[in-house]
Amino acid sequence: MMEKQTIAVVEVGEDYTDRLRTIEVENCSLAQAQQLASDLGYQVIVEHCTIVHTTDDTHIIVTVKPKEEGEE
C-alpha cells in the first residue's frame, strides 16, 4: 500500500510564514519535494525543510524564500 503524503510549500519571511501551496502525493522523498517546489519557481531554503509523520500520513514541509517584487 502506498503511503499518502502531503507536501506543504511554506514561504518564510523575516517575521511570518505563509502556506502557499499544498500538494497530495504518494511515495515522495524530501529531495523530490524540494525539486518539485523548485520546478514551480520557488527558491527553496533547504536547511529548513523537514518531514513530519502524523497518525494519518506524512507531511513534507518545503520552506521557500519570498518572491522578490515583480517576480511571478
N, C-alpha and C positions, 0 to 999 in steps of 0.2 A: 504494500500500500504506500502510495506517495504521501509525503508529509506536506500539509498545507503551510505556506509561508506568506507573510506579509512584508513587503518592502515599503518602508516609510522614508520618503525623501524629506529631510528636515533642514530648513535654512537656519543657520546660526549666525546671528548678528552680535554686535557688542553687548547688548542688554536684552536680547529677546531670542526666542526660537519660534519657528512657524512651519507647520507641516504643509508642504507644497503639493505632495502627491502621494497616493497610496496605491500600490500595485500588488495584486494577488498572484502568486506563482507557486510552482511545485519544484522541489529539489533545486534550490539556488544557493550558491556559496556567497560569502561576503564579497569576494573578489568579483564575482559575476554581477552582483547587485551594484557594486561601485562602478563597474564598466557600463551597466545599463544607465545609471544616473549620468555618467559622463557622456554617453551617446545621446542623451536627451538634452545636452547642452549645459549641464551643471558642472561647477568646479568643486569636486569632492574634497572634503577635509578628511583624509584617510585616518589620521590618528584619533579621530573622534567617532568613527564608525564602530558599531557593535552588533552583536546578536543577542536577543533576549528570548529565552524559552519560556512559554506560558503553558498552562494546562491544555489549551486547545490547539495551539500552533506555535510557530516560531516567528518572531518579529526581527527583521533585519533593518537596523537603523542606519541610513546613509546620510551623513551630515554634509551639507554643501554651503559654500560661501554665497552671500547675497550677490545678485547680479548688479553690475555697475549701471548707473543711469544711462539710458539709451540702448542697453542690451535687450535683446528679445530671444 
